[in-house]
Amino acid sequence: METTRTTSAAITVVPLSGEDARDGERTVAVEAPVEVTFGGVPFAVMMLTPADLEDFGVGFSLTEGIVGAAGEVRSIAATREEAGWRLAIDVAPDRMHNLLARRRSMSGRTGCGVCGIEDLAALERATPGALPEGGEPLPMAAIARALEEMPARQVLSRETGATHAAAFAGRDGAIRLLREDVGRHNALDKLVGAVLRGGLDPADGFVLVTSRCSFEMVEKTASLGARVLVAISAPTSLAIERARTLGVTLVAIARRDTVTIFNGAARIAVPRAGSVSAKP
């Protein structure tokens, strides 16, 4: 079975010191939707690096309570589909009754925001082209200010060391709202609700998250109507692909001294220069 763990992406590295930006390439982890079925019955779509899928199938079956032992997994077949992968798992007949109970509870129990859906057709939610265009490019100083302010606003994180944060900053970089949660998707969902309930214009600022940037984080940002997403950690291949499709400016590996633009550099006011090759 052919699988892919990494790919490469065109990037723009921007020093916050004011030096010229550099274009190049960076290795990124592949993220792909994997539809899991048991006995031909759709169970969930999980976001995974599409490698070692047989190992995943056994472990997932056990930890989800579908089977009580690895030996009860009779066969696993992974196939490449147009929209992702399909992982067909066959389990012992007396274990199939667990499937319906898990299907009823999984969507509400997972914090992923996408892992609860049952088939690939329901994967994409935000609409391409729905984000507002126009407006002045976002100053690099705004991103730098938000990165500087964010740690002091993460009260729960300082207390527990176990939470992610998602913030909304204005075009001046001042953080308007911040929400925390043990789940990165949950923190972003809370922020989306706070922005909407607070009557803020999502296009008049940007989203900043402390976690890695996967497919779902881009999807949620676009669903909110924000045009720029800044992430502390690196994005996955599918996050970059979805950002391109939805028109989200994706800034990641955001540090106080440098950030990396993976998509939509035209929305960021940066100087330009040569090229760079970056490795994780």
N, C-alpha and C positions, 0 to 999 in steps of 0.2 A: 504494500500500500504506500503510495507516494504522499509524503507529508512535508510541511514546510514550517520551520520554527521561526525563521527570521526573514526579513526583506530589507530593502533600502528605500529611503525617501529623500527627496530634494528638500534642503533646509536653507534658512538664512540665520546665521549666528550674529547677534547684535550685542556688542559690548556696551554696557550701561555707562561706561566712562566717557562716551562721546566719540570713540573711534569709529572708523568705517565698518559697516556690516560686511559679512563675507558669505557668499553662497557656496553650497557644496552638497554632500550627501551624508546620511547617517543610517546606521543599522538600527532597525526597530523590530520589536517582537510582533509576530503575526497573531492577530486575533480573528477568529472566525466563528460564525454561529454553527452549532452542532445540534441538530434535532435528534433527541433521544426517544426511541420507541421501544415498547416492550410487547412482544407478541404481535407486532404490527399496529399497536395502539399508541398514538402520540402521547408523550408524557411531558416533555419540557424542551425548551431550546436553551442551551447553555453556551456561554461565550468562552471559548477555549483557544489555546495554541493547538492547532490540529496535528498533534504528534502523540504517540503512545495512547491512542484512543482505546485500544483494547484494555489497557491497564485502567484507564479512566472508567470504562464501562463496568468493569468488575467492582472497582471501589465505589463508584456512584450507586450501583445496585445495592451494595451492602450498607453504605452509610445512610441511604434513603429508606432503608427498611424493607425494600422490595424482596430481598433474599436474606436468609440468616447465615449463609455460608457461601464462599466463593464457588463451591462445587455445584450450587444450585443454578448458576449461570451456565446454560447449556451451549450457547454459541453467541458470538458477537461478529457483526459484519459492518464495516465502515465503508461508505460510498460517497464519492464527491458529487455534489449537486450544484446546480447553477448558482444558487444563493448561499451555499455553504456546504455542510456535511450532514449526512444522515447516519446515525449509529443505531443499528437494529440489534436489539438484545432479546434473546430467547431464554426464558427461565422455566423452571419446573412448574407444572400445571397447578400444584397446590399453593404456589406463591403468587399467582396472577391476581388473586382477590385483593392483595395488598395494593395493587396498582390503582384501583379506583379511589381508595381512601387517600393515597398520596396525591393523586391528580386534583382532588377537591381542595386540598389544603396548601399545595405548594405555592400558588400564586400569592397568597396573603402572607406566607411565612418567610419567603426569601426577601432579602433586602436589595436584590440586584436591580429590579426595575424592568428587566427584560427576561430574566431566567425563568419567570413563571409562565411565559407564553408557550403554547403547545405546538406550533408549527412555524415554518420559515416564512409563510405568507404574512404572518402578523408581526414580523420582526421590526420593520421600519414604521415609525409613527410620525415624525416630523415631515413636513412637506417641502420639497426642494423649491427654492425661489420665493419662499414666504417671508424671508427676512428683509427688512427695509434696507434700501440702498442709499447712497449719498452720505453727506456729512463730512466734516473735516477728519483727517487721519488722527488716530489716538496718539498723543505724545508719549514717547518712551518714558518721560519723567513721571507720567501718571502710573504706569506699571511699576516703576521703581518705588514710588511712594506707597502704593498698595502692598507691595511685598514687604516694605519696611514696617508698615502699620499692623499687618495681619497677626503676627505672633502675640502682640500685646492684647489683642481682642479675643484670643482663644482661651477663654477662662477655663472651660471644662477640660481642655487639653492640658493646661498647666496643672490642674488638680489631679487628673487621672493618668495622663500620658497614653490614653487609649482611644482618642477620638479623632475623626477627620473634621475639617471645616470647609465651608463654602461661603464665599462672600460676594457682595455686589458693590463695586466701586464706581464712583462717578468719573466723568472725563478728566477731573482734576486729580484722580487717584485716591481721593478720600473714601474710606470704606463707609458706605451707607448702612449696610446690613450684613450680619454674619450669623450663621447658624452652625451648630456642631452636632455630631452624632457618631456612634460607634461604627456606623456604615457610611461609606463615602457617598453612596447613592442616596441614602436617607438624608444626609446633610444637604445635598443639592436639592432634593425634593422639598425640604423645609425652606430653603432659601427661595426657591421658585414661588412657594406659597406666600412667603413674607413680602417678596417684591410685588406680587400681584395684589395682595391685601393692602399693602402700603401705598398703592397707586403710583409707583415709580415707573418711569419709562425704561424698559429693558434695553432699548437701543441707545439710550443716553448714558452709557457706561459699559462695564464689562464684568464678567464672572471670573472669580479666582477660586481655585480649589487646591487643597493641600495634598491631594492624592494623585496617583497615576491617572492618565487620561485614556480611558477606554471608550469603546463605541457608545455606551449608554450615556456617558457624561456629555459627549457632543450632542447626542440626540436630545437630551433634556435641556441643554443650553439653547438649542435651536427651537425647541418647543416653547420655551419661555419667550423667545423673540430677541434674545441677546445676540449681538453680532460677533463678539470677541470672547474667547475662552482662554484663560491663562491657567496653566497647571504646573504645580511644583515638580512633578515627576514626568517621565517620558510618555509619549503616546504610543498606542499600538497601531498596526497597519490599518485596521478597520476604522479606527478613530480618525486617522488622516483621510482615508477614503471617504468617509461620511462627511467630514468637514468640507471637503471639496464639493461633494454633491449638494450639501445644504448651504454652502456659502458662508460657513463659519470661519472666522480668522482664528487659527489655532496656534497659540504660543505656549510652549512647554519647556521643561527642564529650566524653569524660571528660578533664578538665583538673584541675589542682590547685586552681583557683579556682571551677570550676563543672562540673556534669555535666548531661546531658539524658536524661530518662527517656522512652522511646518506647513502652514497654508494661509493665504490671504495677506501677504506682507504689504500690499497696497493700502490696507487700512491702518497701518502703523507708520508713524512718521520717523523714519530711520535714515541715516546716511548709507551710502552704497560703496562697495569696493570689490575685491577679488573673490576667490572661492576658498572653501575649507572642506576638509573631510573629517567627519567626527565619528568616533567610536564610543560605545557605552562606557 
